[in-house]
Amino acid sequence: MNEDDVRLTAWVRGRVQGVGFRWFTRANALEIGGLKGFALNLADGRVQVVAEGPRHKCEALLDWLRGDDTPGLVDGVTEIWDRPRGGYDTFAIR
């Protein structure tokens, strides 16, 4: 981690469970490169995505989450930005 690294936490609403959303999110995070974190199904039907790494790479993942190339149907994405906390070895599905 360096001083340009950030933590993105995004909550994705819509039909995003049972459609491979977490798998594709992980695949995109790994393709972007330099990101660590996870994608997690929440009990209320949303998917939580936490990504840590360079801000421009986190922004690229957020753009993908909001884009038309995601599986399922995304109704909206809410995000917050913070300092990275670390503790992740890779980008995982939880």
Backbone as a printed PyTorch tensor [residue, N CA C, xyz], in Angstrom:
tensor([[[  0.8450,  -1.1880,   0.0000],
         [  0.0000,   0.0000,   0.0000],
         [  0.8880,   1.2500,   0.0000]],

        [[  0.4190,   2.2600,  -0.7180],
         [  1.1210,   3.5370,  -0.6750],
         [  0.1140,   4.6490,  -0.4240]],

        [[  0.5740,   5.8820,  -0.4110],
         [ -0.3090,   6.9990,  -0.0450],
         [ -1.4060,   7.2580,  -1.0610]],

        [[ -1.2800,   6.7030,  -2.2720],
         [ -2.3230,   6.8680,  -3.2870],
         [ -3.4040,   5.7940,  -3.1830]],

        [[ -3.2230,   4.8110,  -2.3090],
         [ -4.1940,   3.7360,  -2.1850],
         [ -5.4170,   4.1940,  -1.3930]],

        [[ -6.5550,   3.6300,  -1.7630],
         [ -7.8250,   3.9590,  -1.1180],
         [ -8.5920,   2.6760,  -0.8510]],

        [[ -9.6860,   2.8220,  -0.1330],
         [-10.6330,   1.7340,   0.1090],
         [-11.9830,   2.1690,  -0.4440]],

        [[-12.4990,   1.3900,  -1.3680],
         [-13.8330,   1.5950,  -1.9160],
         [-14.7460,   0.5430,  -1.3200]],

        [[-15.8580,   0.9800,  -0.7410],
         [-16.9160,   0.0560,  -0.3420],
         [-18.1470,   0.4450,  -1.1430]],

        [[-18.6770,  -0.5200,  -1.8980],
         [-19.8370,  -0.2640,  -2.7550],
         [-20.9220,  -1.2800,  -2.4370]],

        [[-22.1630,  -0.7940,  -2.4300],
         [-23.3250,  -1.6540,  -2.2490],
         [-24.1210,  -1.5960,  -3.5430]],

        [[-24.2870,  -2.7660,  -4.1670],
         [-24.9230,  -2.8530,  -5.4790],
         [-26.3420,  -3.3930,  -5.2890]],

        [[-27.3270,  -2.6140,  -5.7650],
         [-28.7360,  -2.9870,  -5.6580],
         [-29.2500,  -3.4990,  -6.9950]],

        [[-30.2670,  -4.3510,  -6.9330],
         [-30.9030,  -4.8590,  -8.1380],
         [-30.9670,  -6.3780,  -8.1110]],

        [[-31.0700,  -6.9840,  -9.2930],
         [-31.0580,  -8.4500,  -9.3930],
         [-29.6050,  -8.8660,  -9.5890]],

        [[-28.8980,  -8.9660,  -8.4560],
         [-27.4470,  -9.1780,  -8.5010],
         [-27.0020, -10.4150,  -7.7200]],

        [[-27.9550, -11.2030,  -7.2570],
         [-27.6040, -12.4620,  -6.5990],
         [-28.1240, -13.6100,  -7.4420]],

        [[-27.3420, -14.6890,  -7.5080],
         [-27.7340, -15.8620,  -8.2800],
         [-27.5040, -15.7070,  -9.7700]],

        [[-26.7040, -14.7150, -10.1670],
         [-26.4460, -14.4450, -11.5860],
         [-24.9460, -14.3960, -11.8990]],

        [[-24.1070, -14.8300, -10.9450],
         [-22.6660, -14.8020, -11.1580],
         [-22.0280, -13.4500, -10.9110]],

        [[-22.7670, -12.5610, -10.2440],
         [-22.2840, -11.1930, -10.0610],
         [-20.9730, -11.1450,  -9.2970]],

        [[-20.8600, -11.8930,  -8.2030],
         [-19.6200, -11.8650,  -7.4120],
         [-18.4520, -12.4130,  -8.2200]],

        [[-18.6920, -13.4840,  -8.9810],
         [-17.6320, -14.0890,  -9.7850],
         [-17.1160, -13.0870, -10.8200]],

        [[-18.0370, -12.4270, -11.5350],
         [-17.6290, -11.4490, -12.5450],
         [-16.9640, -10.2260, -11.9140]],

        [[-17.4140,  -9.8470, -10.7250],
         [-16.7770,  -8.7270, -10.0180],
         [-15.3350,  -9.0770,  -9.6870]],

        [[-15.1180, -10.2970,  -9.1910],
         [-13.7570, -10.7420,  -8.8830],
         [-12.9180, -10.7900, -10.1620]],

        [[-13.4760, -11.3470, -11.2340],
         [-12.7470, -11.4340, -12.5010],
         [-12.3350, -10.0510, -13.0030]],

        [[-13.2310,  -9.0830, -12.8940],
         [-12.9090,  -7.7240, -13.3320],
         [-11.8690,  -7.0800, -12.4270]],

        [[-11.9700,  -7.2970, -11.1200],
         [-10.9770,  -6.7510, -10.1940],
         [ -9.5900,  -7.3120, -10.5130]],

        [[ -9.5240,  -8.6140, -10.8040],
         [ -8.2370,  -9.2290, -11.1270],
         [ -7.7250,  -8.7430, -12.4770]],

        [[ -8.6380,  -8.5240, -13.4340],
         [ -8.2270,  -8.0140, -14.7480],
         [ -7.6970,  -6.5860, -14.6430]],

        [[ -8.3460,  -5.7610, -13.8290],
         [ -7.8680,  -4.3920, -13.5980],
         [ -6.4830,  -4.4510, -12.9510]],

        [[ -6.3190,  -5.3740, -12.0150],
         [ -5.0310,  -5.5880, -11.3540],
         [ -4.7910,  -4.6320, -10.2070]],

        [[ -4.0070,  -5.0640,  -9.2480],
         [ -3.6170,  -4.2120,  -8.1320],
         [ -4.7000,  -3.9860,  -7.0930]],

        [[ -5.7990,  -4.7390,  -7.1590],
         [ -6.8880,  -4.5810,  -6.2020],
         [ -6.9830,  -5.7950,  -5.2970]],

        [[ -7.2640,  -5.5280,  -4.0340],
         [ -7.5020,  -6.5840,  -3.0520],
         [ -8.8160,  -6.2710,  -2.3520]],

        [[ -9.5170,  -7.3160,  -1.9470],
         [-10.7860,  -7.1190,  -1.2550],
         [-11.6960,  -8.3050,  -1.4660]],

        [[-13.0150,  -8.0260,  -1.5890],
         [-13.9740,  -9.1220,  -1.7130],
         [-15.3050,  -8.6270,  -2.2630]],

        [[-16.1110,  -9.6000,  -2.7060],
         [-17.5160,  -9.3790,  -3.0720],
         [-18.3400, -10.3530,  -2.2430]],

        [[-19.4220,  -9.8490,  -1.6310],
         [-20.1910, -10.6100,  -0.6570],
         [-21.6840, -10.4020,  -0.8860]],

        [[-22.4520, -11.5080,  -0.9400],
         [-23.9110, -11.3970,  -0.9840],
         [-24.4190, -10.9870,   0.3980]],

        [[-25.3200, -10.0140,   0.4400],
         [-25.9360,  -9.5870,   1.6930],
         [-27.3380, -10.1820,   1.7920]],

        [[-27.8360, -10.3230,   3.0200],
         [-29.1450, -10.9390,   3.2570],
         [-30.2830, -10.1650,   2.5930]],

        [[-30.1050,  -8.8520,   2.3680],
         [-31.1820,  -8.0340,   1.8040],
         [-31.1950,  -8.0420,   0.2710]],

        [[-30.3400,  -8.8750,  -0.3580],
         [-30.3420,  -8.9900,  -1.8060],
         [-29.2830,  -8.1640,  -2.5070]],

        [[-28.5970,  -7.2950,  -1.7780],
         [-27.5250,  -6.5080,  -2.3790],
         [-26.2240,  -7.3050,  -2.3830]],

        [[-25.2420,  -6.8160,  -3.1520],
         [-23.8820,  -7.3280,  -3.1010],
         [-22.9930,  -6.2090,  -2.5810]],

        [[-22.1860,  -6.5180,  -1.5790],
         [-21.2070,  -5.5720,  -1.0560],
         [-19.8670,  -5.8650,  -1.7100]],

        [[-19.2250,  -4.8270,  -2.2160],
         [-17.9080,  -4.9490,  -2.8300],
         [-16.9500,  -4.0480,  -2.0640]],

        [[-15.8540,  -4.6220,  -1.5860],
         [-14.7920,  -3.8530,  -0.9380],
         [-13.5370,  -4.0500,  -1.7710]],

        [[-12.9380,  -2.9390,  -2.2000],
         [-11.7170,  -3.0000,  -2.9940],
         [-10.7150,  -2.0030,  -2.4420]],

        [[ -9.4890,  -2.4480,  -2.2880],
         [ -8.4050,  -1.5740,  -1.8510],
         [ -7.3000,  -1.6000,  -2.8920]],

        [[ -6.7530,  -0.4350,  -3.1830],
         [ -5.6730,  -0.3040,  -4.1430],
         [ -5.6200,   1.1170,  -4.6580]],

        [[ -4.9070,   1.3460,  -5.7540],
         [ -4.8040,   2.6900,  -6.3200],
         [ -6.1910,   3.2430,  -6.6720]],

        [[ -6.3990,   4.5380,  -6.3970],
         [ -7.7160,   5.1390,  -6.6040],
         [ -8.2260,   4.9490,  -8.0320]],

        [[ -7.3690,   5.1400,  -9.0440],
         [ -7.8450,   5.0290, -10.4230],
         [ -8.3000,   3.6080, -10.7510]],

        [[ -7.7240,   2.6210, -10.0890],
         [ -8.1490,   1.2360, -10.3120],
         [ -9.4580,   0.9490,  -9.5850]],

        [[ -9.6300,   1.4940,  -8.3890],
         [-10.9130,   1.3670,  -7.6870],
         [-12.0160,   2.0710,  -8.4780]],

        [[-11.6890,   3.2310,  -9.0620],
         [-12.6710,   3.9460,  -9.8830],
         [-13.0430,   3.1360, -11.1220]],

        [[-12.0840,   2.4190, -11.7040],
         [-12.3720,   1.5760, -12.8660],
         [-13.3370,   0.4550, -12.4790]],

        [[-13.1450,  -0.1470, -11.3070],
         [-14.0590,  -1.1860, -10.8510],
         [-15.4460,  -0.6030, -10.5970]],

        [[-15.5100,   0.5700,  -9.9860],
         [-16.7940,   1.2240,  -9.7320],
         [-17.5060,   1.5460, -11.0490]],

        [[-16.7650,   2.0190, -12.0350],
         [-17.3610,   2.2820, -13.3570],
         [-17.9530,   1.0060, -13.9380]],

        [[-17.2370,  -0.1230, -13.7860],
         [-17.7640,  -1.3980, -14.2840],
         [-19.0370,  -1.7800, -13.5410]],

        [[-19.0410,  -1.6100, -12.2020],
         [-20.2300,  -1.9440, -11.4100],
         [-21.4370,  -1.1430, -11.8770]],

        [[-21.2230,   0.0810, -12.3090],
         [-22.3080,   0.9680, -12.7480],
         [-22.6110,   0.8390, -14.2450]],

        [[-21.8080,   0.0660, -14.9580],
         [-21.9380,  -0.0260, -16.4080],
         [-22.9780,  -1.0340, -16.8630]],

        [[-23.0160,  -1.2410, -18.1630],
         [-24.0050,  -2.1280, -18.7790],
         [-23.4780,  -3.5490, -18.9700]],

        [[-22.2500,  -3.8280, -18.5420],
         [-21.6140,  -5.1110, -18.8080],
         [-21.6990,  -6.0720, -17.6260]],

        [[-22.4570,  -5.7190, -16.5940],
         [-22.5520,  -6.5730, -15.4120],
         [-23.6220,  -7.6420, -15.6300]],

        [[-23.4790,  -8.7950, -14.9740],
         [-24.5530,  -9.7900, -15.0320],
         [-25.7410,  -9.3220, -14.1870]],

        [[-26.9070,  -9.8670, -14.4740],
         [-28.0850,  -9.4710, -13.7100],
         [-28.5630,  -8.0970, -14.1410]],

        [[-29.1160,  -7.3770, -13.2010],
         [-29.6430,  -6.0320, -13.4660],
         [-29.3190,  -5.1370, -12.2820]],

        [[-28.4520,  -4.1720, -12.4930],
         [-28.0560,  -3.2440, -11.4340],
         [-29.0060,  -2.0560, -11.4470]],

        [[-29.6840,  -1.8390, -10.3050],
         [-30.5820,  -0.6880, -10.1590],
         [-29.8400,   0.5250,  -9.6260]],

        [[-28.7410,   0.3090,  -8.9210],
         [-27.9930,   1.4280,  -8.3780],
         [-26.8070,   0.9540,  -7.5650]],

        [[-25.8540,   1.8560,  -7.3880],
         [-24.6540,   1.5640,  -6.6090],
         [-24.4120,   2.7470,  -5.6720]],

        [[-24.2520,   2.4480,  -4.4080],
         [-23.8910,   3.4500,  -3.4100],
         [-22.4660,   3.1510,  -2.9790]],

        [[-21.6300,   4.1980,  -2.9060],
         [-20.2520,   3.9340,  -2.5120],
         [-19.7780,   4.9140,  -1.4580]],

        [[-18.7890,   4.4610,  -0.6820],
         [-18.0580,   5.3410,   0.2260],
         [-16.5700,   5.0930,   0.0040]],

        [[-15.7790,   6.1230,   0.2590],
         [-14.3210,   6.0640,   0.0990],
         [-13.6850,   6.2680,   1.4610]],

        [[-12.5800,   5.5650,   1.6730],
         [-11.8940,   5.6470,   2.9610],
         [-10.4240,   5.3110,   2.7500]],

        [[ -9.6640,   5.3620,   3.8310],
         [ -8.2710,   4.9080,   3.7920],
         [ -8.2580,   3.3930,   3.8340]],

        [[ -7.2970,   2.7520,   3.1580],
         [ -7.2380,   1.2850,   3.1860],
         [ -6.9170,   0.7720,   4.5820]],

        [[ -7.4560,  -0.3870,   4.8920],
         [ -7.2210,  -1.0310,   6.1810],
         [ -6.2960,  -2.2270,   6.0600]],

        [[ -6.1550,  -2.7490,   4.8220],
         [ -5.2880,  -3.9100,   4.6280],
         [ -5.9300,  -5.1910,   5.1170]],

        [[ -5.1310,  -6.2410,   5.1270],
         [ -5.6090,  -7.5220,   5.6160],
         [ -6.1260,  -8.4510,   4.5370]],

        [[ -6.0500,  -8.0680,   3.2610],
         [ -6.5070,  -8.9100,   2.1670],
         [ -5.3000,  -9.3960,   1.3630]],

        [[ -5.3170, -10.6780,   0.9960],
         [ -4.2320, -11.2440,   0.2060],
         [ -4.5060, -11.1360,  -1.2830]],

        [[ -5.7890, -11.1390,  -1.6520],
         [ -6.1990, -11.1320,  -3.0450],
         [ -7.5990, -10.5320,  -3.1210]],

        [[ -8.2780, -10.7040,  -4.2400],
         [ -9.6880, -10.3110,  -4.3420],
         [-10.5030, -11.5830,  -4.3090]],

        [[-11.3600, -11.7210,  -3.3040],
         [-12.0420, -12.9830,  -3.0310],
         [-13.5530, -12.8660,  -3.1840]],

        [[-14.1750, -14.0280,  -3.3220],
         [-15.6290, -14.1320,  -3.2390],
         [-15.9350, -14.6500,  -1.8550]],

        [[-16.8410, -13.9750,  -1.1880],
         [-17.2380, -14.4200,   0.1670],
         [-18.7090, -14.7820,   0.1750]]])
